[in-house]
Amino acid sequence: MFKNYFKIAIRNLTRNKVYAFINVAGLSIGLACAMLILLYVKDEVSFDRFHTNGSHIYRIVTRSVHNGVASKQSSTGPLQGPRFTQNVTGIRAFVRVVSGNEDFKKGTEVESRELLRVDSNFFSVFNFALIDGDKKTCLTQPHSVVLTKDEAKKQFGSADAVGKILMMREDSAFVPYKVTAVTANCPQNSSIQYKMLLPFKETAAEAKNNENWFSYYLNTFVLLDDHASPVTVSNQMQRFYERDASETFKTMNARYGTGGDAQMDTYFLQPFGEMHLSTELPAQNGLQNASNPMYAYILSSIALFVLLIACINFVNLTVARSVKRAKEIGIRKVVGSDRRQLVIQFLGESFLLCAVAFTMAILLAQIILPLFNELANKRLSLTYLLDGTLVSGYLVLFIITGLLAGFYPALVLSGYRPVETLYSRFNLKGKSYLQKSLVVLQFTLASFLIIATFTIYAQFSFLTKTPLGYDDSNIVMVNRNNMSHAEAAAFKAELLKYPGIEHVAPKNGGMWGTAAKLENDSSINYFAYETVDESYLETLKIPLLQGRNFSADFPSDSVHSILVNEAFVKQAGWKNPIGRSVIFNFDNNRVYQVIGVVKDYHFTALNQKITPQLFTMKNANPYGTFYIKIRPNTITASLQYIQKAFKQFFPLSPYTYTFKNEANLKSYESEAKWKQIILFGAILTIFISCIGLFGLSVLSAEKRTKEIGIRKVLGASVQSIAGILSKDFVKLVLIALVIAVPLAWFAANKWLENYPYRITLSWAMFAFAAGLVIMVALCTVSFQAIKAALANPIKSLRME
């Protein structure tokens, strides 16, 4: 019996190749999307789960309150790990992890390498596989280095690197570091990523200095005993911290003036496995691959949309073709088939199509995977499908898809009355509410994604094209850490000798931030702290609103003069800022005078709000970056000159450069990727929705075949008939837009709330999206409508 069902299914599908192809194509795309998203979600939830002790590993984090505002922080100082382990029951071990860059010399070339410094028991707490070396001793000696397999091959041409030497800079000299172990490359689903590991450096004086309780720059992980309660351990940690650090806190609070309402931090433990998807305490400060669960929700929704629309298409197209199979059903019933057998037959065809679609989906997913990895910033592989949970998930997905796509058509087709079908008196009765509702659902989802695409495109364009308040064009950034002002001045003078270089401005490396008192005993708890010279504002064309700029004509500018931005003035509450005082607690309460106010500019990306900013020329602060303004059309020659001059002045430092405008664009990589992902989702949904609309137009034309014939006999034109057939579908699309537009408006506003600087949603954007959806729908149905209107009426009326 089942063999017969199978033969009939194959014959029916080969007889209707176009419809079979459309169904298989739609289901394949939907299933491929679902497979890729399941891979993504599996990877997200599997992060950091490969460690044997993973369920007992926690990160020490804090909750702070400043000026009544609570915040959480994942960084700690060097004391928390050892002191909590020694004085709190339930903590078995601790590991500190801090990221950094060091200069390595290979032959005559010097290269800066990113690395992690960790405690010696790193491999006892975390399960990173060692290929060669002893995990217990490989990090015990101060001049040890551990490499991954790929890094070992890069440095020495082979993974057999244990015992070999790397030359690393310490102060002004390069000293040998011995490779003591080689590990496998870090799993891609790990928050701790490294190519080099070095032992954590800490002097005896640093370990005894109680002020290091308040030095936040590293991650501290603890391994709890099997039966220890994280809540109990956290409470013990807090009690010990308050006992051990309270006097130091009072002293530092008095010295640095953080305010009379300042409170000691509250310590608690964050489960290691929750770190990757945490929005409050993400994997940062040297940890990598931090994610947001919202991404998984969005991708899952898109996959569900596409798969649902593909199933809706199957239903619509199958019912649309049911008129052609009416006689077949009638004959089957006359010769004795009952409804159950017909349901099995049609469900069998559904599952056969799904099986073909699943095969095609796997091939399609394999083809698309490299692009998906690039968009999602992953290194996924279809070999992950061999995971037992995922295989079970795909089997469930196959069954659900087969039932969803075939159950309703099977019930409809098996219910036809044989008398009507055999005497050609059969036609599809009713208003087809289900089919029309499904099309409305399809176009609601498609319209929603199209509007989302327009919104993301508009916001991305706003972020990348909005003036930043300074000129970032043709500016090259060259880094050289811990550079004295005398070194910077000499290098700057050399660069300005070249005619292709217009301006040069040194600045501190990275982002500095600090706090300070104001003259009225109030304070600003955080502001960006920049060390520049008198050329900085001119180089970046930053407007000066009040007062004057730094000047070489005023030697005192490098001693006690500062510039501030508008946000600083506003937060300080000053009406006349020139001449006001700022007291630097960390600098022995040295008083600085405001000599100028800089116009607010976006010194960070537009997805962050402009914060208070202060500029100084203090000689004791080192420079770390040069901003070099190159004249147009001289880029290649100027870059060659800059490199030559850099090697002349700093022969033992690695030379790298970045264009400032390119660095700014990298701040929006996340938005750029999501722009592409949502675009692909919108294209897929509108494409598959149009297939469903085409199926419904076929159904409508076949239901109204005789009506069309009569209208043509009575003189109706092709245009009027095509208009009558298309009108119903336009109504469905308009209903979908009425539903989609408010939903999209709400979702877009919620998404834009994440940006302090954002576009204003306009009805023009929604109107354009609606017009696009209507145009695509009309193009889809017009083909079938015109074809039906051009048909010979004699053929449709000859049986009457």
N, C-alpha and C positions, 0 to 999 in steps of 0.2 A: 504493500500500500504506500509506504513512504517513498519507495523507489518511483512509483507512479507520480506521486506529488512532486517529486524532484524533477522528473522529466517534463511535466506540464509547466512547472515554474520556469525551467530553462527555456522552453519553447516560447512561453509568453514574453519573457524578457528579451529574447533574441528577435521576436516579431515586432517589438516596440523599442527599438534600439535608442531612439532619441530620448524617450521618457526614462528608460533605464539609465542612460548616461547622465541625464540631469539629476536623477535621484542619487546615483552613486557619487557623482561629483559633489553634490550638496552635502551628503552624509560624510564623505571623505574629508572635506574641508572642516566640517564641524567636529568630527572625531579627531582629526589631526590637531586642531586647536585645543581640544580637551586633553589630548595626550601631552602636548607640550606644557600646558598649564599645570597638569598633574605632576609632571617632572619638576616644574618650578616650585610648586607648593611643597612637594616632598623634600626638595633640597632646602627650602626655607625652614621647615620644621625639624630637619635633621641636623641643623647647625650645632656643632660642638657636642654632639651626642655620642661620638665615637670613643670618648675617654672612659676608661673603665671606672674611674672614680667620679665620673661626671655628676652624678646625683648628689654627691657630697662636697662638690666644689662650689664656693661662693666668692663673690667679689665684695670687698669692703667698700661701702658707699656712705654718703652723708646727706643729711637734710639740714639746710640752713635757713635762717630767717633774718633778713636785713630790711629795716624800715617797714616791717610788717608784711613783707613779701617773701613767701617761702619758695625755695628752690632746692634742687637735688644735684649732687655732684658725684662723679665716679672716680675722681682723682684723689689720691692720698699722698702722704709724705713717706719717708723711709722708716719712721718709727712704728707705725700702726702694726705692720706684720709681726716683727719680733716681739714687741711689748705685749700685744694681745695674746700671742701664742704662749708666752711665758706666764701670763697672769690670769688667763681665762680658761676654765675647764671646758673641754669639748673640742678644742682646736688641736688637730694633730700636727699640721704643718702649714707653712706660709710660703708663697712665692711672689716676689716683686718683679714686675715687667715694665721696663721703660724703653721707649724708642729713641733713636738718635742717628746721627750721621757721623762717620769717621772717614778720614782720608787714607787711602791705601796706595802704595807705590808698587808698580810692576814694571821693572826695567827703568825707563826714564819717564814713563807716564804716571800721572797721579789722578786717581779717580775717587770721587766721594761715593760711599756706599751706605745705604740704609741698613740698620741692624737693630737688634733687640739686646738689651742687657738684662740678664735674669739671674736669679739665685741658683746656687749649685745643685739644689734638689729639683730643678725644673722637670727633668725627665722621670722623676719618681712620682710627681703629682699629675703631670700630663702625659698622655700616651702618644707621643710622636715616635714613629718607628726608627730605630737606629740600624743603619746598614753596617757600620764599623765603629768600634770604640766602646767604652764602658760608660753607661749612663750615670753611674754613681760617682765617677771621678773626673769626667770629661770637662766639668766646669769648675773644678776646685782650685786650679792654679790661675793666678791673675792674668797671665799672658797666654791663655788658652782661647781658641776659637773653634766653634762648631759650624759646619757648612751643610747645606742641603746637597743632594746628589747633583742637581743641575748647576749649583754654584761651584761645586768642586770641579765639575767638568769645564766650566767657564774659566776658572782660575788656573787649573793644572792640566786640563785636557783629559782627565780621567777621574772617576769616582774614588779611585784608590788614592786618597789624599792624606790619610792619617799620618802624622809625623812630618808633614811638609810645612813650609814656613810662608807666612804672609807678613809684609812690612807695613805697619800701621803707625800713623803719626801720633806722637805724644809730645805735646808742646812744640818745640821747633825741630825735633829729630824724629826719624822713623826707626821704630824698634821692632824686633821679630816677635810674631805671635805664632804659636805652634798649633796646627790643626790636630785636635784631640778626638774628634768624632765626625762621622758623616751620617746624616739622617736622610730618610726618604723625603721627597718634596711634601710640603704641607698640604693636607687635603683641602680641596677647594671650599668645602663647607666648614672651615675653621675660622674663628674670629682672630686667633693668633696666627699670623702669617710672618714668616721670616725666611731669609736666605743665609743670614749669619747670626750666630748667637755669641755673645761675650759675657764673661762673669760680671755680675753687678758690683759696682765700685762704691765703697763706703769706708770712710776713715773712722777710727775710734772716736775722734772728737765729734764727728757728725752723729754717731750712734748715741752719744751721751747728751747732745744738745737738745733740750726740751723744746726749743723754738721750731724744730723740725716737725713737731705735731702739726704745724700750720703751713708747711711747705708742700703745696699740692702740685705734683708733676708726674706721678707714676700710677700704675694699677697694682693693687695688692689683692692676691687671691689666697683664700684659706681652705684647707681640707679639714672637714669636720669628722669627728668619730662617727661610726655607723649609726649610733642611737642618739646622737646629740640633736637637740632641738634648735633650729636657727633662731627662733624667737628668744629662747633662754640665753643662747650665746650672745645675741645682740644686746640684750639687757645687761649682761655681765660686762660686755665691751664698753657700754656707755658709762656704767658705774666706775669702772677703772679709769676711763678717759677723764671723767670729771674729777676724780681723785688725783690723778697724776699730772694733769695739764691745767688745772684751774688757776694756779698762781701765775703760771706763764701767760695764760690768756689775759689775766688782769693787767700784767705788766705790759704786754704787747698792745692791749687795747688803750692803755694810757699813753703809750709812746706814739702809736700810729693814729689815734683819734678816730676809730671806726664808729664812735657814737655811744652815748650812754645806754641805748637800748640794745646794744650788741649782745648776742647770746652765743653760747658755745654750741657747736654742731651736734647733731644727733646721729649716732652711728647705727647702721643696720646692714644686713647681708642681702645681696642680690644673687639669686640662683644663677649659676654659670650658663645653664641652658636657655635662660630667658633673656640674656643680654642682647642677642642678635636682633630680636624683633622689638626691643624696648624702645619706646618713643621718649621716655623720660631719662633713662640712663642707658644710652646706646653704647655699642662697641666703638670706643674712640680713644684718643690719647695713646696712639701706637697700635691699638687694635683695629681690625679692618672689617670690611664687608657689612657694616651696620645697615640694617634694612628697616622698612616700615611695613607692618602687616597690611596697611591700606593697599600696597602694591599687589599683594596676593589677592585681596578682595576684588580689586579692579580687574585683574587678569582673569580671575575665576568667573567674574560676572560676564566678561566678554566671551569667554569660552562657552559659558552656559547659554548666552544669547545666541551665538552662532549655531551651537548644537540644537537648541530648541527650534530655531528658525529652519534648520535643515529637516528636522522631524515634521514640522508643520508643512513644509513643502511636500514631503512624502505623502502626507495625508491628502493634501489638496490635489496633487497630481494623480494619485491613485483613484480618488473619487471622480476626478475629471475624466479619467479613462474608463470609468465603470459603464458608461453608456455603450461603449464598444464591446464590453464583455457581457452585456445583458443576456444575449442569446445563449452564450456558453453556460451561464449560471442557470438559465431556464432548463436547458437540456440536462444538466447535471441533476437538477432536482427531479425532473421527470423520470430519469432512469434510476432514481432511488437514493441520491445523495441527501443526507440530512444536513441541517445547519451546522452541526458540530464539525462534520467533515469539511464543509466549505470554509469554516473559520480556520481549521488547521491548514487547509490549502493556502489561503491568503496570508496567514501568519508565517507559513513556511516560505512563501515568496519574500515576505518582509525580512525574515532572518537571513535568507540567501543574499538579498541585496546588502544587508548589514555586514555579512561576512566578506563580501567583495569590497564593500566600502572600508571595512577594518583593514584589509590587506593594503588597499590603496592608501589609507590614512597613515599606516606605518611607513610606507615609502615616501609619502609626502612630508611626514614629520622629519624623516631623516634628511630630506633635501632642504627643508626650511630651518633645521636646527642650527646651522652656523649663523644664519641671520638672526634667529631668535636669541642665541647666546650673546651676539653683539648688542642687540637691543636691551636685553635684560642684564647685561654685564655678568654673565654666568659662564661656566665651563661644563655644561650638562652633556650627558651622553645617553643615547637610547639603551645602552647596556644597563642603565638604572631600572629599565623596565623589567629586568629579571628579578627584581625585588619581589618577594612573595606578597607583600601588602599591595603593591601596585598591580601585580598580575591579577589578584583578586578584584581590585578596583576596576580594572579594565573588563574583566568578565562580567561584573555587575553592570558596568556601563553598556556593554554589548547587549545584555538581556533587556535592560531598560530601554535602550534605543530601539531594539527590535520590536518590543511591545508598544512603545509610544508611537512608532511609525506605522505599525501594522494593525493594531487592535481595533481602532475605530473604523478604518476601511473594511476590515474583515467583517465586522458587525453589519455595516451598511450593505456591502455586496451580498452577504449571505442571506439578507432579508428580502431580496427581490422576489416578487410573485411570478412563477413560471408562465402563467397564462398571458400576463401583460408583456413579458419579454419576448415570448415566441410569436405573438401576433403583432409585434411592433407597435403596441399601444403603450409601451413603457416610456415614461420620461421622469426626470428627477424632479420630484415635487418639493414644495416648501420654499422657504426663503433662504436656505443655505446659511442659517445664522452662524453655525459653528465655523464653516469655512471662512465666512466674512470676518468673524471675530478673530480668527487666527491671523488673517491678513492684517487686520488692525493692530494686533499684537506685534507682528513682524515689523511693520512700519513705525510703530511707536518706538521699538528698540532701535531700529536703524536711524530714525530721526533724532533720538536721544544721543546716539553716538556721534552723529554728524555735527550736532550743536556742540557737543563736548569737544570735538576736534577743532571746530572754529574757535572755541573759547581758549583752548590750550595754545593754538597757533597765535591768536591775538596777544595772549599774555606773554608768550615766548618772544614775539616780535617787540612787545613793549619793553621787556627786560633787556633785550640785546640792542635796541635802537634808541632808548631813552637817553638823553644827555646825562653824563655822570657828574657834571659840574667841573670837569677838567678834561684836558685833551690827552687821550691815550694813544694817539696815532704816532707811528714811527718811533716809539719809545722802546728801547732794548733794556732789559733788566739783567745785570751781571752780578752774581753773588760772590762775596768773599768775606767770610765770618771774622769777627773780632779784629776789625781794622781800625787803627788809630786815626785820629783826625789829621795828623801829619802825613801818614801814608796815603790817606784819601786825597788830600790836597795835592800831593805830588802826582798821583795817578790822574787826577782830574786835569791838571795842567798839561800833562802829556797828551791826553785825549783831545783837548781843545785846540791843540796844534794842527789837528787834521781838519781840512776845510769841509769835509762831509759831516762833521759832528757839530751840531748847533748849540746844545746845552748839555751839561753834566751836573747831576745832583746826587750826592750820597745820602743814604738814609739807613736807619737801623735795620737789621735783618729781621724778617718775620713780623709778627704783631706783638707789640708790648702793651701791657695794661697795668694800671696801678690806681691808687686812691690818694687823696690829699685833703687837707683842711683848707677852709676859706677864712678870711679875716674876721668874720662874725661868729667864729667857733662852729659853724656848720661844716659839712664835709660832702664831698662827692666820692661815693664808694667805689666807682669804677669809671675810668676813661681811657681812651686809646692814647698811649704815650709815645710820641714820635721824636726821634732825634734826627735833625736835618741840618742843612746849611742854608746860606742866604739865596741859593739858586733854586731851591725846591719849588717854590710857588711859581717862579717864572718858567721853569722847565715844564711843569704840568699845566700852566696857564690857569692857576687857581686864583679867583678874585680875592682881593683884600678889601673888606668893607669899612673898617675903621683903623686908625692908627697907622703904623708903618711896619714894613717887613724887617727881618734881620738884616744887618749890614756889617760889612767888614770895617766900615768907618767907626763903628761903635764896639770896641773890644769888650765892653761890659756885657754885650748881648750873649756871649758864651758863658757868662757867670750867673746872671740873675734875670734875664729877660725871657719871656715866653709869648707864644701866640696861642690863641684858642679859637675854636669854631663857634658858630652860632648856637649849636646844641649845648655846648658847655656854658655859654652865657645864659641861656634860658634856664638850665638846671640850677645854675648858681643864683639866679634871680637878680642879676645885675641889670640896671638901666644904663649906667655909664661904666663900661668894663675897663676902659683904658686907665692904667695906673692901679688897678685893683691887685690885691696880693693873693698868692696861692702858696701854701706852706706844705713842703714835702717832708712828711714824717720820717720816711725811710732814709732821708738825706740829712739827718741831724737837724730837722726842723728848719732847713734853709728856706728863706723867703724869696719867691720869684715875683716879678712885676709883669703884668700884662701890657704889652706894647702894641698889639694889633689883634684884630678879629678877622678870621678867615671865613669866607662864605661856606656854608655847609656843602660838602661834596660827598659822593658815594665812594669812600675809601674801602668799603667792602661791597659785596654784591648787592643788587637791588632786592634780593630776597631777605635782606637784613636791614633793620631800621638804622638810620644814621644816629650814632651815639656821640657823647661828648668826646672831643679830641683836643689834645694839647701838644704843642711843638716846642722843642728846646734845642739849643746848640751846645749843650753841656759837654765840655771837653772829655770828661771821664767816661761818657757813654760811647761805646764803640759803634762804628758803622758796620753794616753787613751787606748792603745792596747799593748798586749804582743805577740810577735812571739816566739813560743816555739818549738824548734826542738826536735822531739822524735826519739829515736833510733828504727830501724826496729824491728818488732816482739815484741814490748813492748807497743803497743798502748793502749790496754785495761787497763793494770795496771797503765800506766803513766797518762791516763785521770782521773783515780780514785784518784791518788795522787794529780794532779793539782786541782781537785775540792775540795779535803780535805784542801789543803793549802790555796786556795782562800777563803773558808769559815772561815778559821782561821784568815786570815789577814783582810778580808773585810766582816764581818758577816752581815752587813746591805745592801750589794750590790747584785743585781741579778747576778747569774753565768750562762753564756752561752759560748759556744765555737763553732768555725767553722774551718774546715780544709782549708788552703789557696788554695790548688789546686781545691777544690770543689767550693770555692768562685770565683775563676778565670773562671771555666766552666760556672757558672751562668751568666757571662757577655755575653755569646753567646746563651742564651735561645731563643732569637728571631730567630737567624739563624737556631738553631736546629728545631724549630717548622716549619719554612718555608721549611726546608729540607724535613720534613715528608709530609707537605701539597703538595709540588710540586711532590714528589714521588708518592703519591696517585693519583694525577692528571694524571701523566704520565702513571701509570698502568691502570687507567680507560680508557684513550684515546687509548692506544695501544690495550687493550682488545676489546673495542667496534669497533675499526678500523679493527681488525682481523675478527670480525663477518661480517663486511661489505665486506671484501676481500673474505671471504668464500662465501657470497652471489653472488659476481661477478664471482667467479670460477664456481659456479653452473650454472650461466647464460651462461658462455663461453662454458662449457662442453655440455650444452643442445643445443646451437647454432651449435656446431661442431660435433654433434652425428654421422651423416653420414660420415663426413670427417674422424673421428676416426675409424669407421668401415672399410672404404675403405683402410686406411693406414694399419690396422691390417691384412686385407685379402691379401694385397700386401707384407706382411712380416715385417712390422715395429715392433720393440720391445716395451715392456711396458715402459722401461726407456726413449726411444726416444720420445714416445708419451707424457709421463709425462713431459719431458723437454720442448716439444713444447707448451704444455698448460701452464706451469709455466713461460715460458720466457716472455710472455706479461705482467704478473703481476710484475715480477722483474723490467721490464722497467718502470712501473708506480711508483714503490717504488723508483727507482733511480731518476726519475723526481722529486718526492716529496723531496728527499734528496737534490737535486740541489737547490731547492727553500728554504728548511728549514735551511740548513747550513749557508748561508750568513746572514739570518735573526737572527738565534740564535747567531752567532758570534757578530753581532752588539748589540743585546740585552744583551748578557753576558758581553761585554766590558762596556756598559753603567752601568750595575748593579755593576760591580767590581770597577767602579770609586768612589763608596761610601766608599771604604776601602783604607786607606793609605798604608796598607800592604796587598798584595793580590797575588794570583797565577798568573802565566803567561799562557794564553790560548795556548794550543798546538794542532797541527793537529791530534796527536795520540788520544786525547780525542774524537774529532769529528769522526775519523775513527772508533774507537771502537763503538761509538753510531750508526754510519751508519751500521756497521757489525751486530749489535744487531737487528736493525730494519729489515734488509734484511733477517736475519736468522728467525726471528719471522714470517715474511711474507711468506717465503718459507715453513715453517712448517705448516702454515695455508692452503696454496693452494695445498701443495703436497698430502694431504689426498684426496681431490676431484679429483686431476689430476690422481693419481694412481688408484682410484676407476673407473674413466672413461676409463682409459687405459686397465683395467682388464675386462671391460664389454664385453659380447658376441657380436661380430659384426653381427651375424645373426639377432638379434633383431632389430638392427638399420637399416639394409639394406633390410629387407623382404618386405617392402612396395614399393621398387623401381622396 
